[in-house]
Amino acid sequence: MAKAPVLTPRGDDFPRWYQDLISKAELADNGPVRGTMVIRPYGYGLWERMQQDLDARIKGTGAQNAYFPLLIPQSYLTREAEHVEGFAPELAVVTHGGGKELEEPVVVRPTSETIVNEYFSKWVQSYRDLPLLINQWANVVRWELRPRLFLRTSEFLWQEGHTAHATYEDARDFAARIHRDVYGAFMRDVLAMDFVLGRKTAKERFAGAINTLTLEGMMGDGKALQLGTSHELGQNFARAFQTQYLSKDGTQELVWQTSWGATTRLVGALVMMHGDDDGLCVPPRLAPVQVVVLAVKDDEAVLAKVREVGERLTAAGVRVQVDDRTDVPFGRRAVDWELKGVPVRVEVGPRDLAGGTAMLVRRVAGGKRPVALDALAALLPTVLEEDQELLLARARERRESRTSEVTGVEEAVEVASAGGWARVPWSALGPDGEARLAERGVTVRCLVTEDGAVPDADETPGNVALVARAY
């Protein structure tokens, strides 16, 4: 009788496979309050690696980290009407504190544009104070009706950037720089993610923004997932909070602003873009553990060699974990590391040791082969880079092979329903067609130009709508 698979096969039930993998790879558990999550050490390790790399890239733009309060006076949100209308259904509001009813309710931050502007209006006095470039790493709360671990939770972790500029052009260019050179480069070069850079339609734009730039990725089932966004806020919040500066000409001018964010949703995206029926596949440049060295049996010489190999590989700059838990069956340990998506396993048993070799098992490319122990330190960096490139190539091939050119709503719905993306001329779709798609559970993920670039405006001639079902 065949053994039951460790995970529900993706082709049988993709959502169930996702939940199985999150649990069995020990990434996260559901929290005690509906919609919340407990991120387990391995899952948090992935987020920490993302955070460290993104933080360095953000600081490379000149932005500095700061921190703003979790609790925001409700009156702040009402100052920018479109913003509060956009977030009203998701707000968590505190009405009591210290055993008493509060004089003014406070909102648990869904995002920080309003409280940031309260302080930007104090900090910005002159053109010499601009640009003001601030980022914060924080948690936010948006009451989620249909939660799913990492993808949609009532509380999640993120970074949110907020900037103020003297001119529209400077703000526009900074938002584009974050979109392309921070988020795009990070997701491509570290997460090995394939995506489309595009412009959101007016309907999908961030509440209170004049333009939203997005990165859209195709998951393993063909659905789209928004990976990150960068917003041009224009002067909407500056006008509401009187965030202004004295120009070189001696006149008072409102600042132009941006905001941008990426969240723990990226962990879920990593699972759904790179995972397979055997578990997670972690890109080597991201992996907290790039290589695990396993002792096959409880043998003193084997254990000594496994620890020695671990030290040698660590000294060579590889992120290594030694697994010498011989009280746990070897097969179970191998499956656990496969589930966690560690790029390479180096397995050492008595026979390997006698031959001066180890068994090299590759998670991404697949296959196993004996390798001389003395050759590991020189070989592994090449193997890890090959697997990094392979993950990106697979993701790109999936998107390109499952994207179709269509001419109207019905064709677009058909493609999306079959697990693909459709490219539709925006001139043939427009807001009316977008509304008809929404009635069928399909959305315009973004607009791009005919050659795939980011358009300068919603109505640029030749714009193409990228249409899909989405998470």
N, C-alpha and C positions, 0 to 999 in steps of 0.2 A: 504494500500500500504506500503510495507516494506521500512524502511528508508535506504538511501544510506550509505554504510560503510564510516567511517571517512578516512580510508586508502584503497588504492587499495589492494585487497587480494594478498598475496605473491604468491599463486598458480596460479593466473591469469597473473600477470606481475611483476616479482621480481624486475627488475630495477625501474619500476614506483613506486612500494611499497617503495623502498629505498628512492627515491626522495621525495615522499609524507611525509615520516617519518622525514627526515632531515628538511623539511620545517615546518611541523605541530608540531613537538616537539621543534621547535625553536632552532635548533643546529647551522644552518649556512644559509647564502644566497650567491648567486653568486655575485662576485665582478664586478666592472665596466669594467675591462679589461678581455677579454676572458681567462678562465682558472684560474682566481683568486677567492678567497672566503673571505667573511666576516664571522668570527666565532662569533656567538651570545653568550651572557653571559652564558646560560646554557651549550652550547657546550664547551665554553672555561673553564667552571667550571670542566667539565669532564677531559679536557686536563691538567688543573692545578693539579688535584688530581693525574693523571698519572705522571706528571712531578715531583711532590714532592716525590712520592714513588721511582721512578726510580733514581732521583738525590741522595737520601740517599743510595741506593744500589750501585750506581756508586762510590760514595765517600768511601763506605765501602771497595772497592778494592784498595784504595790508590790514586785514580785519583783526580785531582783538577780541578775546573772550571776556564776557561779563555775565552777570546773573541778575534777573529780574524776578519779583515775587510770584509765587504760585497763585495767590489770591488777588483778584482784580476788582475794584469797585464796579458794581453793575452799571453805574452812570457812565463810566468810561466807554463801555461798548455801545451805548446808545448814541454817542456823538457822531459816529459814522454809520448812517442809516443802512446802507447796502451791506456793510460788514455785519452788523448785528442781525439783519434779516437772514443772511446766509448761514450764520452759526446758531440761530435761536433754537432749532430742534435738537442740537447736540450739547447744549449747555448744562453743566452741573452747577447749581446755585446753592450757596450756604446762607441760611437764614438765621441760624442760632449759633452762638459761641459763648463759652463760659457760663452756660446755663441760662443765658438771656437771649431774647430776640435782638438781632442786630438792628441798629438804626437804619443802615443801608445794607441790603443783601450784597454778598460778594460772589463773584464767579470764579470757579476753578479754571485756570487759563486753558482755553482751547487753542490759543496762539497769542502772541504778545504784541501785535502791532499797536494796540491802544495804550498799554502801559509804557511801552518803549517811547511812544511819541510824547507822553506826559513828561518824560525826562529829557528826550531830545530837545523839546521846546525850552528847557532850562539850560541845556549844555551848549546849544548852538546860538551864538550871538552875532558872529561876523563870518564873512566869506573865508576868513582864515581858519575857522573851525571845520571847514568842509574839505574833502568828504569825511563824514563820520561813519566808520565801518565797524559794526559790532556783531558778534556772534554769541549765542549761548547754547550750552548743552543742558537739556532739561527734560522733564516729563510734561505731558499735556493730557487733558481729559476732554474727550468728545464722546458723549453718551451714544454708544453704538447699539443699534437695534438687532443687527445680524452679525455677531462677533465671530471671528475666526482667528486662532492664534497667529500672532505676528502680522497678519494681513489687515485685520480690522479689530482693534481692541479699544475698550473705553479709555484705557490709559496706555500710552506708549512713550517710548524714549525717542528723542530726536535732537538735531541741532536746528536752530532757527537763526538765520542771519537777518539783520536790519541795517539799512544804510540810508544816509541822507547826502544829497549832492546839490551843487549849485545850479546845474542845468539838466534839462530833460535828456540831452544827448549823453551826458556822463552817467546818469542813472541807467539809461537804456543799455549802454555798452557794458556797464558793470553786471547787470542782470544776465546779459548774454555771455559774459565771461564766466560767471558762476555756472551757468547752464552747460556750456561747452567744455571749458578748460578745468573746472573743478569736478562737477558731477560726471560729465561725460568721460573725461580721462580716467577718473577713479573707477567707474563702473566697468569700463572697457579693459583697462590695464591691470586692475587688481581683482575685480570680481569676475572677469572673463565674461561679462554680460554683453549680449547684443541688444541694441535698442534703436529706436528712431527718435531723433531730436525734432521737436515740432512746436507748433503754436496752438494753444487751446482756442476753441471757438468762444464767442461771447457767452454762450450758455454754460460752458464748462469752466469759465474763468474763475479764479479765486475771488471771493467776495470782497469788494472794495478795490480791486486792481483794475488797471487799464490794459494790461496784457499779462498772460501767463504762458511761460515756456515750460515744456514738459519733456520727460524722457519716458517713452513707452516701450515695455519689453514684452515679448511673446513667451508665455509659459508653456510647459510641456504638453498641455492639452489644447493649445492654440488660442486660449484667451489672453487678453491684454492685462497688464498691470502697470499702473503709474509708479515709476521708480523714484521720481524726485521732481520738484518744481522750482522755478525761479520767477518771481513776479515783479513787474513794473507797477508800482502803486501810484504813479503820477503825483499829484498834489492833494489827493483825496484826504489822507490822514493829516497831512500838514495843515490843510485848511481847517479841519475839525479841531485840531489841537493848537493852532497858531504856531506851528513850528516854522520859524522864519529867521532870516539873517540879514545883516546890513551888507549890501553889495559894495563893490569897489566904487560905484557911482554914488554911494550914499543913500540908496533907496532900500526900503524894507521889501524883501522878496521871500516867497514861500519856497521851502526846499522841495526837491524831487526825490522820491524814495524807491527803495527796493526791499523785498523780503524773499527768503528762499529757505527750503528745508528738505532734509532727508531723514528717514525714520528707521526704526527697527523692522519696518515692513521689508527692508532689504534682506533680512534673514529669511523671511518667507519666500521672497523672490529667488533667493539662492537655492532654496529647496526645490521650488517648482520649475526653475529653468534648467538646473543641472542634475537633479536627482533622477534615479532610475529604480527599477524593481528591487534592487539590492540595497538601496539606501541613498544617502547623500553623496555628492561628489564635490568636495571643497577645492576650489582653485588653489594651487600651491602657494601663490603669492599672498593669499589671505590666510591660509591654514594656520591655526595656532600650533598644531602638530603636523609637520610635513611628512615625517617618517616615524613609524613606530617599530621598534626592534623587539621581536617576541622570542622568548625562550620556549621551545617546543616541549621540552621535558625538564623535570626536576633533576638536573645533573649539575654537579658543582662546576665542572669545566665549562659547560654550556652557559650557566649563569654568569660566570666570570667573563666569558667572551662577549656575551650580550651587553654587559655593563661597559666593557672596554670599547665595544663598537659605538655604543651610545655616546661615550665621552669623546671619541675620535670624530664622530660626525658633528657633535655640538661644536667642537673646536674648529671644524671646517665651515661653520656658519649655518648649519642646517638645524631647524627647530625639531627636536627629537624627544620622544618619550620612550622609555624602556619599560616593557611589560614583562616582568619576571614573576607574575602571579601564578605560579605553577600549581597552586591549590585550586585554581579555576581551570576547567577543561580547555585545552588549546582550541578546539573547534568553536567553542562558545566565544572565546576572546577574539578569534579571527572574524567571526560574524559581527561582533560588537564594533570592531574597528571599521569593518566594511560599511556598516550602517552609518557610522559617524563620518564616513567619506574621507578618512585620512588618505592622502594621495599614494603613499607607498608603505608597504609592509616589508620588513626584512626579518625573515624567519630563520632561526638557528636551532638545529637539533644536533644530537650526537653524530649522525652520519655527515651532516654538513660540516661540522667541526673537524671531523677526521679528514675530509677532503679540502679543508681550507676555504670553504665556500659558504654562502648563505642563499636562501631562496628569496628572490626579489619579486614581489607581487605588486602589480600596478593597478590602482583603483580606477583610473580614468581610461587609460588605453586598454586595460585588461591584460590577462596573461601572466605567466610566472616563468622565471628561468633562474638557474643557478648563476651566481656571480661571485668571483673571488673576493674574499673578505677585504683584502688589501686594496681592491679597486673601487670599493663603495664610495669613499669620500670624493674621488674624482668623477665618478659616474653620475651620482645622484643629482647634482645641480642641472645637468643636461636633461635628465629624465624629467625633473620637475618642470623645467621650462617647456619641454615638449607637451606635457600634459596641460599646462596652462594654455598654450596655443590651441590645443585640440578642443578644449571646452568652449572657447570662443568660436572656433570654426563650426562646431556642431550647432551651437545656438544660432549662429548666423544662417547656416544652411536650412535650419528648421523654418525660420521666419521667411526667408526668400522663397522656399519651395511651397509655403502655405499662404502666400500672399497673391491675390488675384486682382486683375484690372477689370472693373465692372462699370456700368454706365448709369445705374439707377438703384432705387431703394430695394426693390424686390430681389435683385441679384445680390446686393450687399447683404441682405438678411440671410439669403441662402448660403452664402459663403461663410458668414459668421456662425450660423447654426451648425455648419459642418466642421467647425473647429479651425477656421482660418481667418485671415484679415483680408479686407477688401479696400482697394484704392478707387475712389469715386471722384470725378471732377466736382469741385465745390460749386461751380456754376450750375451743375445739374442737380445739386442737392439743396444747398442753402438751408436757412433756418427751418423752413417748412418740412423739407426732407429729413432734417435732423430730428424734428419732433415726431415724424412718422416712424423713424427708426427706434426712437425711445419707447414708443408704444409696443414695440416688438422685443424689447430688452436688449437693444443694440445701441451703442453710442459712437459718436465721432470722437476718437481718441485724440486726434490732433490734425492740424493742417500742415502740409509741406508744399514746397514748390514741385514742379514737374520733375526736376532732377534730384529731389529729395532734400533740398536745403530748407532752412527755416525761413518762412515768409516774413516780409517787413510789415505786412498788414493783413487783416482778415480777408479783405476783398482784392488782394493782389491778383491780377489776371493770371490764370493758369494754376491757381492753387488746387491742391488735391487733398481730399479728406481721407484719412485713414480710419476705417470703420471696423469695429469688432465687438464681441461680447467681452466683458471685463470683470475683474474682481474688484 
